[in-house]
Amino acid sequence: MPTVLDTLQKGTAYLEKHGVEEPRLNMQYLLAHALRCERMQLYMDFDKPIEEPELGKLRDLTKRRAQGEPLQHLMGTVEFCGREFASDHRALIPRPETEELVERLRKVRDWPHGVRLLDMGTGSGVIGLSLAGDLAEKSPQVVLADTCPEALSLAAENRERLGLDQAAVTLVKSDLFSAIEGRFDLIVANLPYVPESERTDLSREVRRDPELALFGGGDRGTEIMLRFLKEVPAYLQPSGLVAMEFGEGQAEELAKAATEAELESVEIVIDLSGHARFLFAVNSVVSA
């Protein structure tokens, strides 16, 4: 009967052969998931034999990972900003850059009590739900909006997973602002921004994400984001903040669009990898 160490070594070699990045780390996660233990527990159980039911489950997981199925989908969860969210084929797997965006929004302002927040293109809900949890003492009113019913169903599961009040966090099926009402203190968006020309350059794992959540339209992948920036001022409170994530090479076009929409204090922010990644802007102080 193979031990934990035997299985870890053989599985790592198998994943490496099939081009999986960080094969040992991936195998550790899969093995811990199959054995229902913490990853660090593996190191204390190297000599422990693995029973056939767990081996069978692990073989299936390892084969699917080798074929390019994302680790987060296999495990069914993803960690984001210190919380665990459900993750599957219904929505984009959140990226580390998006965690950066949430971290910045936590600190950028002293948000008022009853702050109204819109997470546009919410996907699995990680941005809006993370902020809802962080701002709980402010009694926030949060709207999670997406055009995809499947993504919204996953966001609803994550709302329940985090124990957030349905009255405080509502879900809306909306093509950008088509079904949105009222104005918000903060509108945050991680909209599709991959150009169609980059389709073949995407990793096999990223290609498992929904196309609706990836490709932003137009030659530069900015079509949806440009529509968003044109419409967003009408849904921001005076001095309300809009924050969005975008892809490489899109900063200049989006900053110009934000200025043309009469947003103020337009700022392009560099991420920790040194890439222009986020746009922040403020609505003009005018009466509705």
VOMI-531786 format. One record per residue (C-alpha): residue number from 1; residue in three letters; x, y, z. Coordinates in steps of 0.2 Angstrom, whole numbers, always signed. Layout:
// residues N
<gugu->NUM	guza->ala	px->X	py->Y	pz->Z>
...
This chain:
// residues 288
<gugu->1	guza->met	px->+0	py->+0	pz->+0>
<gugu->2	guza->pro	px->+8	py->+17	pz->-5>
<gugu->3	guza->thr	px->+12	py->+29	pz->+8>
<gugu->4	guza->val	px->+9	py->+48	pz->+8>
<gugu->5	guza->leu	px->+27	py->+51	pz->+3>
<gugu->6	guza->asp	px->+27	py->+39	pz->-11>
<gugu->7	guza->thr	px->+11	py->+46	pz->-18>
<gugu->8	guza->leu	px->+17	py->+64	pz->-17>
<gugu->9	guza->gln	px->+33	py->+60	pz->-26>
<gugu->10	guza->lys	px->+24	py->+50	pz->-40>
<gugu->11	guza->gly	px->+10	py->+62	pz->-42>
<gugu->12	guza->thr	px->+22	py->+77	pz->-43>
<gugu->13	guza->ala	px->+32	py->+68	pz->-57>
<gugu->14	guza->tyr	px->+16	py->+65	pz->-66>
<gugu->15	guza->leu	px->+10	py->+83	pz->-65>
<gugu->16	guza->glu	px->+27	py->+89	pz->-70>
<gugu->17	guza->lys	px->+28	py->+78	pz->-85>
<gugu->18	guza->his	px->+11	py->+85	pz->-91>
<gugu->19	guza->gly	px->+17	py->+103	pz->-89>
<gugu->20	guza->val	px->+8	py->+109	pz->-73>
<gugu->21	guza->glu	px->+17	py->+123	pz->-65>
<gugu->22	guza->glu	px->+22	py->+121	pz->-47>
<gugu->23	guza->pro	px->+18	py->+102	pz->-48>
<gugu->24	guza->arg	px->+24	py->+98	pz->-30>
<gugu->25	guza->leu	px->+13	py->+112	pz->-23>
<gugu->26	guza->asn	px->-2	py->+106	pz->-34>
<gugu->27	guza->met	px->+0	py->+88	pz->-28>
<gugu->28	guza->gln	px->+1	py->+93	pz->-10>
<gugu->29	guza->tyr	px->-16	py->+102	pz->-11>
<gugu->30	guza->leu	px->-24	py->+88	pz->-21>
<gugu->31	guza->leu	px->-17	py->+75	pz->-8>
<gugu->32	guza->ala	px->-23	py->+85	pz->+7>
<gugu->33	guza->his	px->-40	py->+88	pz->-1>
<gugu->34	guza->ala	px->-42	py->+69	pz->-5>
<gugu->35	guza->leu	px->-36	py->+65	pz->+13>
<gugu->36	guza->arg	px->-47	py->+79	pz->+21>
<gugu->37	guza->cys	px->-32	py->+86	pz->+30>
<gugu->38	guza->glu	px->-22	py->+102	pz->+31>
<gugu->39	guza->arg	px->-8	py->+103	pz->+19>
<gugu->40	guza->met	px->+5	py->+104	pz->+33>
<gugu->41	guza->gln	px->-1	py->+88	pz->+40>
<gugu->42	guza->leu	px->+6	py->+78	pz->+26>
<gugu->43	guza->tyr	px->+24	py->+81	pz->+32>
<gugu->44	guza->met	px->+19	py->+73	pz->+49>
<gugu->45	guza->asp	px->+11	py->+58	pz->+40>
<gugu->46	guza->phe	px->+24	py->+54	pz->+26>
<gugu->47	guza->asp	px->+24	py->+36	pz->+31>
<gugu->48	guza->lys	px->+6	py->+34	pz->+33>
<gugu->49	guza->pro	px->-2	py->+22	pz->+20>
<gugu->50	guza->ile	px->-16	py->+28	pz->+9>
<gugu->51	guza->glu	px->-32	py->+17	pz->+8>
<gugu->52	guza->glu	px->-39	py->+13	pz->-9>
<gugu->53	guza->pro	px->-54	py->+24	pz->-8>
<gugu->54	guza->glu	px->-43	py->+39	pz->-6>
<gugu->55	guza->leu	px->-31	py->+33	pz->-19>
<gugu->56	guza->gly	px->-45	py->+32	pz->-32>
<gugu->57	guza->lys	px->-51	py->+49	pz->-28>
<gugu->58	guza->leu	px->-34	py->+56	pz->-29>
<gugu->59	guza->arg	px->-30	py->+47	pz->-46>
<gugu->60	guza->asp	px->-45	py->+56	pz->-54>
<gugu->61	guza->leu	px->-41	py->+73	pz->-47>
<gugu->62	guza->thr	px->-22	py->+71	pz->-53>
<gugu->63	guza->lys	px->-28	py->+66	pz->-70>
<gugu->64	guza->arg	px->-40	py->+80	pz->-72>
<gugu->65	guza->arg	px->-26	py->+93	pz->-65>
<gugu->66	guza->ala	px->-14	py->+86	pz->-78>
<gugu->67	guza->gln	px->-27	py->+89	pz->-92>
<gugu->68	guza->gly	px->-28	py->+107	pz->-87>
<gugu->69	guza->glu	px->-43	py->+108	pz->-75>
<gugu->70	guza->pro	px->-39	py->+122	pz->-63>
<gugu->71	guza->leu	px->-34	py->+117	pz->-45>
<gugu->72	guza->gln	px->-47	py->+129	pz->-38>
<gugu->73	guza->his	px->-61	py->+120	pz->-48>
<gugu->74	guza->leu	px->-55	py->+103	pz->-42>
<gugu->75	guza->met	px->-55	py->+108	pz->-24>
<gugu->76	guza->gly	px->-71	py->+118	pz->-26>
<gugu->77	guza->thr	px->-64	py->+133	pz->-16>
<gugu->78	guza->val	px->-52	py->+148	pz->-18>
<gugu->79	guza->glu	px->-44	py->+159	pz->-4>
<gugu->80	guza->phe	px->-47	py->+177	pz->-7>
<gugu->81	guza->cys	px->-42	py->+191	pz->+5>
<gugu->82	guza->gly	px->-42	py->+180	pz->+20>
<gugu->83	guza->arg	px->-59	py->+172	pz->+16>
<gugu->84	guza->glu	px->-63	py->+155	pz->+8>
<gugu->85	guza->phe	px->-75	py->+156	pz->-7>
<gugu->86	guza->ala	px->-83	py->+143	pz->-18>
<gugu->87	guza->ser	px->-75	py->+142	pz->-35>
<gugu->88	guza->asp	px->-81	py->+132	pz->-50>
<gugu->89	guza->his	px->-84	py->+134	pz->-69>
<gugu->90	guza->arg	px->-98	py->+146	pz->-67>
<gugu->91	guza->ala	px->-86	py->+161	pz->-64>
<gugu->92	guza->leu	px->-69	py->+168	pz->-66>
<gugu->93	guza->ile	px->-56	py->+162	pz->-54>
<gugu->94	guza->pro	px->-50	py->+177	pz->-45>
<gugu->95	guza->arg	px->-32	py->+183	pz->-48>
<gugu->96	guza->pro	px->-20	py->+190	pz->-35>
<gugu->97	guza->glu	px->-21	py->+207	pz->-44>
<gugu->98	guza->thr	px->-39	py->+208	pz->-39>
<gugu->99	guza->glu	px->-35	py->+205	pz->-21>
<gugu->100	guza->glu	px->-23	py->+220	pz->-22>
<gugu->101	guza->leu	px->-38	py->+230	pz->-28>
<gugu->102	guza->val	px->-48	py->+225	pz->-13>
<gugu->103	guza->glu	px->-34	py->+229	pz->-1>
<gugu->104	guza->arg	px->-33	py->+247	pz->-9>
<gugu->105	guza->leu	px->-51	py->+250	pz->-7>
<gugu->106	guza->arg	px->-51	py->+245	pz->+11>
<gugu->107	guza->lys	px->-39	py->+259	pz->+15>
<gugu->108	guza->val	px->-43	py->+272	pz->+2>
<gugu->109	guza->arg	px->-57	py->+281	pz->+12>
<gugu->110	guza->asp	px->-66	py->+281	pz->+28>
<gugu->111	guza->trp	px->-83	py->+275	pz->+21>
<gugu->112	guza->pro	px->-99	py->+282	pz->+29>
<gugu->113	guza->his	px->-111	py->+272	pz->+39>
<gugu->114	guza->gly	px->-123	py->+264	pz->+27>
<gugu->115	guza->val	px->-111	py->+265	pz->+12>
<gugu->116	guza->arg	px->-119	py->+260	pz->-4>
<gugu->117	guza->leu	px->-107	py->+249	pz->-15>
<gugu->118	guza->leu	px->-110	py->+241	pz->-32>
<gugu->119	guza->asp	px->-99	py->+227	pz->-38>
<gugu->120	guza->met	px->-101	py->+227	pz->-57>
<gugu->121	guza->gly	px->-97	py->+211	pz->-66>
<gugu->122	guza->thr	px->-96	py->+202	pz->-49>
<gugu->123	guza->gly	px->-93	py->+184	pz->-55>
<gugu->124	guza->ser	px->-92	py->+174	pz->-39>
<gugu->125	guza->gly	px->-94	py->+189	pz->-29>
<gugu->126	guza->val	px->-77	py->+190	pz->-21>
<gugu->127	guza->ile	px->-74	py->+208	pz->-22>
<gugu->128	guza->gly	px->-91	py->+214	pz->-16>
<gugu->129	guza->leu	px->-93	py->+201	pz->-3>
<gugu->130	guza->ser	px->-75	py->+204	pz->+4>
<gugu->131	guza->leu	px->-79	py->+223	pz->+5>
<gugu->132	guza->ala	px->-96	py->+219	pz->+13>
<gugu->133	guza->gly	px->-87	py->+208	pz->+26>
<gugu->134	guza->asp	px->-74	py->+221	pz->+29>
<gugu->135	guza->leu	px->-86	py->+236	pz->+31>
<gugu->136	guza->ala	px->-99	py->+226	pz->+42>
<gugu->137	guza->glu	px->-98	py->+239	pz->+56>
<gugu->138	guza->lys	px->-103	py->+252	pz->+43>
<gugu->139	guza->ser	px->-120	py->+243	pz->+39>
<gugu->140	guza->pro	px->-116	py->+243	pz->+20>
<gugu->141	guza->gln	px->-129	py->+241	pz->+6>
<gugu->142	guza->val	px->-120	py->+230	pz->-7>
<gugu->143	guza->val	px->-127	py->+226	pz->-24>
<gugu->144	guza->leu	px->-118	py->+212	pz->-34>
<gugu->145	guza->ala	px->-122	py->+214	pz->-53>
<gugu->146	guza->asp	px->-118	py->+202	pz->-67>
<gugu->147	guza->thr	px->-126	py->+198	pz->-84>
<gugu->148	guza->cys	px->-123	py->+179	pz->-81>
<gugu->149	guza->pro	px->-136	py->+169	pz->-71>
<gugu->150	guza->glu	px->-124	py->+155	pz->-67>
<gugu->151	guza->ala	px->-111	py->+167	pz->-60>
<gugu->152	guza->leu	px->-125	py->+175	pz->-49>
<gugu->153	guza->ser	px->-130	py->+158	pz->-42>
<gugu->154	guza->leu	px->-112	py->+156	pz->-37>
<gugu->155	guza->ala	px->-111	py->+173	pz->-29>
<gugu->156	guza->ala	px->-127	py->+169	pz->-20>
<gugu->157	guza->glu	px->-119	py->+153	pz->-13>
<gugu->158	guza->asn	px->-104	py->+163	pz->-7>
<gugu->159	guza->arg	px->-115	py->+176	pz->+1>
<gugu->160	guza->glu	px->-123	py->+162	pz->+11>
<gugu->161	guza->arg	px->-106	py->+154	pz->+14>
<gugu->162	guza->leu	px->-100	py->+170	pz->+22>
<gugu->163	guza->gly	px->-116	py->+172	pz->+32>
<gugu->164	guza->leu	px->-120	py->+189	pz->+25>
<gugu->165	guza->asp	px->-138	py->+196	pz->+26>
<gugu->166	guza->gln	px->-148	py->+195	pz->+10>
<gugu->167	guza->ala	px->-156	py->+211	pz->+14>
<gugu->168	guza->ala	px->-139	py->+220	pz->+15>
<gugu->169	guza->val	px->-131	py->+211	pz->-1>
<gugu->170	guza->thr	px->-143	py->+210	pz->-16>
<gugu->171	guza->leu	px->-140	py->+201	pz->-32>
<gugu->172	guza->val	px->-145	py->+209	pz->-49>
<gugu->173	guza->lys	px->-145	py->+202	pz->-66>
<gugu->174	guza->ser	px->-140	py->+216	pz->-77>
<gugu->175	guza->asp	px->-130	py->+220	pz->-93>
<gugu->176	guza->leu	px->-119	py->+234	pz->-85>
<gugu->177	guza->phe	px->-132	py->+247	pz->-78>
<gugu->178	guza->ser	px->-147	py->+241	pz->-88>
<gugu->179	guza->ala	px->-156	py->+235	pz->-72>
<gugu->180	guza->ile	px->-147	py->+246	pz->-59>
<gugu->181	guza->glu	px->-156	py->+259	pz->-49>
<gugu->182	guza->gly	px->-150	py->+273	pz->-38>
<gugu->183	guza->arg	px->-132	py->+280	pz->-34>
<gugu->184	guza->phe	px->-118	py->+273	pz->-25>
<gugu->185	guza->asp	px->-103	py->+279	pz->-15>
<gugu->186	guza->leu	px->-92	py->+266	pz->-23>
<gugu->187	guza->ile	px->-93	py->+256	pz->-39>
<gugu->188	guza->val	px->-80	py->+243	pz->-42>
<gugu->189	guza->ala	px->-78	py->+233	pz->-58>
<gugu->190	guza->asn	px->-67	py->+219	pz->-64>
<gugu->191	guza->leu	px->-75	py->+217	pz->-81>
<gugu->192	guza->pro	px->-69	py->+206	pz->-96>
<gugu->193	guza->tyr	px->-53	py->+214	pz->-103>
<gugu->194	guza->val	px->-44	py->+200	pz->-114>
<gugu->195	guza->pro	px->-43	py->+205	pz->-132>
<gugu->196	guza->glu	px->-49	py->+192	pz->-144>
<gugu->197	guza->ser	px->-32	py->+192	pz->-152>
<gugu->198	guza->glu	px->-24	py->+185	pz->-136>
<gugu->199	guza->arg	px->-36	py->+169	pz->-136>
<gugu->200	guza->thr	px->-23	py->+157	pz->-141>
<gugu->201	guza->asp	px->-10	py->+164	pz->-129>
<gugu->202	guza->leu	px->-21	py->+160	pz->-114>
<gugu->203	guza->ser	px->-15	py->+146	pz->-103>
<gugu->204	guza->arg	px->-26	py->+130	pz->-103>
<gugu->205	guza->glu	px->-31	py->+134	pz->-85>
<gugu->206	guza->val	px->-38	py->+151	pz->-90>
<gugu->207	guza->arg	px->-47	py->+144	pz->-105>
<gugu->208	guza->arg	px->-57	py->+135	pz->-93>
<gugu->209	guza->asp	px->-65	py->+151	pz->-86>
<gugu->210	guza->pro	px->-81	py->+157	pz->-94>
<gugu->211	guza->glu	px->-78	py->+166	pz->-111>
<gugu->212	guza->leu	px->-91	py->+179	pz->-105>
<gugu->213	guza->ala	px->-79	py->+183	pz->-91>
<gugu->214	guza->leu	px->-64	py->+184	pz->-101>
<gugu->215	guza->phe	px->-66	py->+193	pz->-118>
<gugu->216	guza->gly	px->-69	py->+212	pz->-117>
<gugu->217	guza->gly	px->-74	py->+215	pz->-135>
<gugu->218	guza->gly	px->-66	py->+225	pz->-149>
<gugu->219	guza->asp	px->-48	py->+224	pz->-155>
<gugu->220	guza->arg	px->-41	py->+229	pz->-139>
<gugu->221	guza->gly	px->-53	py->+221	pz->-127>
<gugu->222	guza->thr	px->-59	py->+237	pz->-120>
<gugu->223	guza->glu	px->-76	py->+238	pz->-128>
<gugu->224	guza->ile	px->-86	py->+233	pz->-112>
<gugu->225	guza->met	px->-75	py->+244	pz->-101>
<gugu->226	guza->leu	px->-77	py->+259	pz->-112>
<gugu->227	guza->arg	px->-96	py->+257	pz->-111>
<gugu->228	guza->phe	px->-95	py->+255	pz->-92>
<gugu->229	guza->leu	px->-85	py->+272	pz->-90>
<gugu->230	guza->lys	px->-97	py->+281	pz->-101>
<gugu->231	guza->glu	px->-112	py->+276	pz->-90>
<gugu->232	guza->val	px->-104	py->+276	pz->-73>
<gugu->233	guza->pro	px->-106	py->+294	pz->-68>
<gugu->234	guza->ala	px->-125	py->+293	pz->-68>
<gugu->235	guza->tyr	px->-124	py->+280	pz->-55>
<gugu->236	guza->leu	px->-111	py->+288	pz->-43>
<gugu->237	guza->gln	px->-115	py->+299	pz->-29>
<gugu->238	guza->pro	px->-106	py->+316	pz->-30>
<gugu->239	guza->ser	px->-88	py->+313	pz->-25>
<gugu->240	guza->gly	px->-92	py->+294	pz->-27>
<gugu->241	guza->leu	px->-77	py->+283	pz->-31>
<gugu->242	guza->val	px->-76	py->+271	pz->-46>
<gugu->243	guza->ala	px->-62	py->+258	pz->-46>
<gugu->244	guza->met	px->-58	py->+246	pz->-59>
<gugu->245	guza->glu	px->-46	py->+233	pz->-65>
<gugu->246	guza->phe	px->-39	py->+231	pz->-83>
<gugu->247	guza->gly	px->-26	py->+223	pz->-93>
<gugu->248	guza->glu	px->-9	py->+227	pz->-100>
<gugu->249	guza->gly	px->-8	py->+241	pz->-113>
<gugu->250	guza->gln	px->-26	py->+248	pz->-109>
<gugu->251	guza->ala	px->-22	py->+261	pz->-97>
<gugu->252	guza->glu	px->-21	py->+276	pz->-109>
<gugu->253	guza->glu	px->-37	py->+272	pz->-118>
<gugu->254	guza->leu	px->-47	py->+270	pz->-102>
<gugu->255	guza->ala	px->-40	py->+285	pz->-93>
<gugu->256	guza->lys	px->-45	py->+296	pz->-108>
<gugu->257	guza->ala	px->-62	py->+288	pz->-108>
<gugu->258	guza->ala	px->-64	py->+292	pz->-89>
<gugu->259	guza->thr	px->-59	py->+310	pz->-92>
<gugu->260	guza->glu	px->-71	py->+312	pz->-107>
<gugu->261	guza->ala	px->-85	py->+305	pz->-95>
<gugu->262	guza->glu	px->-81	py->+320	pz->-84>
<gugu->263	guza->leu	px->-74	py->+310	pz->-70>
<gugu->264	guza->glu	px->-61	py->+319	pz->-60>
<gugu->265	guza->ser	px->-45	py->+314	pz->-51>
<gugu->266	guza->val	px->-42	py->+300	pz->-64>
<gugu->267	guza->glu	px->-27	py->+290	pz->-57>
<gugu->268	guza->ile	px->-19	py->+274	pz->-65>
<gugu->269	guza->val	px->-11	py->+263	pz->-51>
<gugu->270	guza->ile	px->+3	py->+251	pz->-54>
<gugu->271	guza->asp	px->+1	py->+233	pz->-46>
<gugu->272	guza->leu	px->+14	py->+224	pz->-36>
<gugu->273	guza->ser	px->+21	py->+216	pz->-53>
<gugu->274	guza->gly	px->+25	py->+233	pz->-60>
<gugu->275	guza->his	px->+10	py->+234	pz->-72>
<gugu->276	guza->ala	px->-3	py->+247	pz->-74>
<gugu->277	guza->arg	px->-18	py->+238	pz->-68>
<gugu->278	guza->phe	px->-31	py->+249	pz->-59>
<gugu->279	guza->leu	px->-40	py->+265	pz->-63>
<gugu->280	guza->phe	px->-47	py->+276	pz->-49>
<gugu->281	guza->ala	px->-58	py->+291	pz->-52>
<gugu->282	guza->val	px->-71	py->+302	pz->-43>
<gugu->283	guza->asn	px->-87	py->+309	pz->-49>
<gugu->284	guza->ser	px->-89	py->+327	pz->-51>
<gugu->285	guza->val	px->-98	py->+336	pz->-37>
<gugu->286	guza->val	px->-114	py->+341	pz->-45>
<gugu->287	guza->ser	px->-132	py->+339	pz->-41>
<gugu->288	guza->ala	px->-142	py->+326	pz->-49>
